[in-house]
Amino acid sequence: MHLKNNILSVDYKGINIKNPIVIASGPAGNGEELSQTIDLSRIGMFTSKTVTMNRTDGNPPPRIVDVYGGIINSIGLQNPGFQSFMTETLPFLENLRIPVIVSLASNYAEELETMVKALDTRNIKFLEINFSCPNVDKGREPIGTDPNKIFHTVKKLKKLTKKNILIKFAPADAILELVQAAISAGAEGVVLSNCPKGMKIDINTMKPILKREFGGFAGPAIKPITLNQVYQVRKQFKDIMIIGTGGVINHEDALEYIMAGANLVGIGFGVMLDPFIPIQIIEQLEQWFKLRNLNYSSVFCKAQSL
């Protein structure tokens, strides 16, 4: 139920979101374990772990390396595959008392089409098309770096579903061109940003620590990069949905994303750091707004006018 007196509430195309905090795809899995620690109904929205058509075992260990300001991960979209997700995991997500985003990935447009079509009648609000995982190199050349491929893929997907489609991108110099392709094809919005690539070298072996040499750099150190992506995209695209994510570990980080133009704020690494961080951020945001006699809408609308 939408609470009009809730200073954190967000309304998007009739979808009532109680606050702007989203559990981002990845570290929280599909929520079963996290739900034993925190009350997920207090979160604005929840994003599933990215699903692929076929079972993916992920990358060989080591998969996570500590670095200054965060971690480098090389999980590789490990998941049991789409059919298993539909039968074993989706019912749990559908029963959450908050809007759910299901994240999908493939370098094959036909696989995305199959998954999107199957999810069209299910009790979820958004589909996230992950065009940006830095830890997968199987299959064809990635769709998400080619504006032409993005446009034609998203256009096909939009014909198969009534769900809102969000495209997840990694940081890119050409981000405005990539977002333009997705929005022109009918996507409702974007998730900015997935992890930039990073690496760490073992000075004793003189070789990269990760088997694949690089992985996705996550943590507070990437926030200036991803925040800038959100800001630049919002200046160009005034009406789309933007979920800003990258390095959020406190309410000040979340406020920066909202002030940069993000409708919602995703938390990924922060959940790994401390599963209570999303709840703490929600409580801190509420206090911040109350002290200033503001609400989410007033701050977001001001950001929109910049």
C-alpha positions in Angstrom: 0.0 0.0 0.0 1.3 3.5 -0.9 1.6 5.6 2.2 1.2 9.3 1.2 2.7 10.4 4.5 5.8 8.4 4.0 8.6 10.9 3.3 10.6 8.3 1.5 7.9 6.9 -0.8 8.5 6.7 -4.6 5.7 6.3 -7.2 6.7 5.1 -10.6 3.9 4.5 -13.2 1.5 3.3 -10.6 4.1 1.2 -8.8 4.3 2.2 -5.2 7.8 1.9 -3.8 8.0 2.6 0.0 11.6 4.0 -0.2 14.3 4.5 -2.8 16.6 1.7 -1.6 17.0 -1.3 -3.8 19.0 -4.4 -3.1 21.1 -4.7 -6.2 21.7 -7.9 -8.2 24.5 -10.1 -6.9 25.8 -10.2 -3.4 22.4 -10.8 -1.7 21.7 -13.8 -3.9 18.0 -14.3 -4.3 17.1 -13.1 -0.9 16.5 -16.3 1.0 19.5 -16.0 3.3 19.3 -12.3 3.6 15.6 -12.6 4.6 16.7 -14.6 7.7 18.8 -11.6 8.8 16.7 -8.5 7.9 13.1 -7.8 7.1 13.1 -7.5 3.3 9.6 -5.9 3.4 11.3 -2.8 4.7 13.4 -2.4 1.5 12.1 -0.4 -1.5 12.8 -3.1 -4.1 14.8 -6.3 -4.5 16.8 -7.5 -7.5 17.4 -11.2 -8.1 20.8 -12.6 -8.8 21.4 -12.5 -12.5 19.9 -15.5 -14.3 21.3 -17.1 -17.4 19.5 -19.6 -19.7 21.7 -22.5 -18.8 23.4 -23.5 -15.6 26.6 -21.5 -15.0 29.2 -22.8 -12.6 31.1 -19.5 -12.5 34.8 -18.8 -12.6 37.6 -20.8 -10.8 38.8 -19.6 -7.4 40.1 -17.3 -6.1 36.9 -15.3 -6.8 37.3 -12.3 -4.5 40.4 -10.2 -3.8 40.6 -7.3 -1.3 41.9 -4.0 -2.7 42.0 -0.4 -1.4 38.5 0.9 -1.3 36.7 -2.3 -2.1 37.1 -5.7 -3.7 37.7 -7.3 -7.1 35.3 -10.1 -7.7 35.2 -12.8 -10.4 32.1 -14.8 -9.6 31.1 -15.3 -13.2 27.2 -15.2 -12.8 27.1 -18.6 -11.1 23.5 -19.8 -11.1 21.5 -23.0 -11.6 19.9 -21.8 -14.9 16.6 -20.3 -15.9 14.3 -23.4 -15.5 15.6 -24.0 -12.0 15.1 -20.4 -11.2 11.5 -20.4 -12.4 10.6 -23.4 -10.2 12.9 -23.1 -7.2 13.5 -19.4 -6.7 10.9 -17.3 -8.4 8.0 -18.3 -6.1 10.0 -16.9 -3.1 10.5 -13.6 -4.9 6.9 -13.4 -6.0 5.8 -13.7 -2.4 8.0 -10.8 -1.2 5.8 -7.8 -0.1 7.8 -5.4 -2.2 8.3 -4.9 -6.0 10.9 -7.3 -7.5 13.3 -6.9 -10.4 14.5 -10.1 -12.1 18.0 -9.7 -13.6 18.7 -11.6 -16.9 21.9 -12.0 -18.9 23.0 -13.6 -22.2 25.0 -12.7 -25.2 22.4 -14.4 -27.3 19.3 -12.4 -28.0 17.1 -15.5 -28.6 17.9 -16.7 -25.0 16.9 -13.3 -23.6 13.7 -13.5 -25.6 12.8 -16.9 -24.2 13.3 -15.8 -20.6 11.5 -12.4 -21.0 8.5 -14.1 -22.6 8.3 -16.7 -19.8 8.4 -14.0 -17.1 5.7 -11.8 -18.6 2.9 -13.3 -16.6 4.7 -13.6 -13.3 4.3 -11.4 -10.3 7.4 -9.1 -10.8 7.5 -5.4 -11.7 10.8 -5.0 -13.6 13.2 -6.9 -15.8 16.8 -6.0 -15.6 18.8 -6.9 -18.7 22.4 -7.2 -17.6 24.5 -6.2 -20.6 27.5 -5.5 -18.4 28.9 -8.3 -16.3 32.7 -8.0 -16.4 33.2 -11.7 -15.5 31.7 -13.6 -18.4 33.3 -14.0 -21.8 31.5 -17.0 -23.2 29.4 -16.8 -26.4 29.3 -14.0 -28.9 30.6 -10.5 -28.7 28.7 -8.8 -25.9 25.5 -7.0 -26.9 25.9 -4.2 -24.4 28.8 -2.4 -26.0 27.2 -2.1 -29.5 24.4 0.6 -29.8 23.0 -1.2 -32.9 22.8 -4.5 -31.1 21.3 -2.9 -28.0 18.6 -1.2 -30.0 17.5 -4.3 -32.0 17.7 -6.6 -28.9 15.6 -4.3 -26.7 13.1 -3.7 -29.4 12.5 -7.4 -29.7 12.2 -7.8 -26.0 9.7 -5.0 -25.6 7.4 -6.8 -28.0 7.3 -9.8 -25.8 6.5 -8.3 -22.4 4.4 -5.6 -20.6 7.0 -5.5 -17.8 9.2 -2.4 -17.4 12.7 -3.1 -18.8 15.8 -1.7 -17.3 19.2 -2.1 -19.0 22.2 -2.5 -16.8 25.4 -0.9 -18.1 29.0 -0.8 -17.0 30.8 2.6 -16.8 31.6 3.7 -20.4 32.8 6.9 -22.1 30.0 6.3 -24.7 27.4 5.8 -22.0 25.0 8.4 -23.5 25.1 6.7 -26.9 24.4 3.3 -25.3 21.5 4.6 -23.1 20.1 6.4 -26.2 20.0 3.1 -28.1 18.2 1.3 -25.2 15.6 4.1 -24.6 14.9 4.6 -28.3 14.1 0.9 -28.5 11.5 1.2 -25.7 13.4 0.5 -22.4 12.0 2.3 -19.4 15.3 3.0 -17.8 18.8 2.0 -16.9 20.9 0.7 -14.0 24.1 2.6 -13.6 26.5 1.1 -13.1 27.9 -2.4 -13.0 31.5 -2.9 -11.8 34.3 -1.4 -13.9 37.1 -3.9 -14.6 40.1 -4.1 -12.2 43.0 -6.4 -11.3 45.5 -7.1 -8.6 49.0 -8.7 -9.0 50.7 -11.0 -6.6 54.2 -9.4 -6.3 55.7 -12.8 -5.2 54.4 -14.8 -8.2 54.5 -11.7 -10.5 51.1 -12.8 -11.9 47.5 -11.6 -11.5 45.8 -13.1 -8.5 42.5 -13.9 -10.3 42.6 -16.8 -12.8 40.9 -14.6 -15.4 43.4 -11.9 -14.6 40.7 -9.2 -14.1 37.4 -9.0 -12.4 34.7 -6.5 -11.3 35.9 -3.7 -9.0 33.2 -3.0 -6.4 33.2 -0.8 -3.3 33.3 2.8 -2.1 36.2 3.7 -4.4 34.0 3.3 -7.6 31.3 5.8 -6.4 32.8 8.9 -8.1 32.8 7.0 -11.4 29.3 5.6 -11.2 27.9 8.8 -9.7 29.2 10.7 -12.7 27.5 8.2 -15.1 24.2 8.8 -13.3 24.6 12.6 -13.5 25.5 12.7 -17.1 22.7 10.4 -18.2 20.1 12.3 -16.1 21.1 15.6 -17.8 20.4 14.0 -21.2 17.4 11.9 -20.3 14.9 13.7 -18.0 12.1 11.2 -17.8 13.6 7.7 -17.6 14.0 5.5 -14.6 17.6 5.4 -13.3 18.8 3.1 -10.5 22.1 4.5 -9.3 24.5 1.9 -7.8 28.1 1.6 -6.9 29.8 2.1 -3.6 26.8 2.9 -1.4 27.5 2.2 2.2 25.7 5.1 4.0 22.8 7.5 3.7 25.2 10.3 2.4 26.1 8.1 -0.6 22.4 7.4 -1.3 21.6 11.1 -1.1 24.4 11.9 -3.6 22.9 9.5 -6.1 19.4 11.0 -5.6 20.8 14.5 -6.0 22.6 13.3 -9.2 19.3 12.3 -10.6 18.8 8.6 -9.6 15.2 7.6 -8.9 16.4 4.7 -6.8 19.6 3.7 -5.2 21.1 0.1 -5.4 23.2 -1.5 -2.7 25.4 -4.4 -3.6 28.8 -4.4 -2.0 27.3 -2.8 1.1 25.2 -5.9 1.8 28.5 -8.0 1.8 30.1 -5.5 4.2 27.1 -5.6 6.6 23.6 -7.0 5.8 22.1 -4.4 8.0 23.4 -1.5 5.9 20.3 -1.2 3.7 18.0 -0.9 6.8 20.4 1.6 8.5 20.5 3.7 5.3 16.7 3.8 5.2 16.5 4.9 8.8 19.2 7.5 8.3 17.5 8.9 5.2 14.3 9.3 7.1 16.0 11.2 9.9 17.9 13.4 7.4 14.7 14.4 5.6 12.7 15.0 8.8 15.4 17.3 10.2 15.2 19.4 7.1 11.5 19.2 6.6 12.0 17.7 3.2 10.9 14.5 1.5 12.3 12.3 -1.2 10.2 13.9 -3.9 11.3 17.4 -3.2 15.0 16.5 -3.4 14.6 14.3 -6.5 12.6 16.9 -8.3 15.2 19.5 -7.5 17.9 17.2 -9.0 15.7 16.8 -12.1 15.7 20.5 -12.7 19.5 20.9 -12.6 
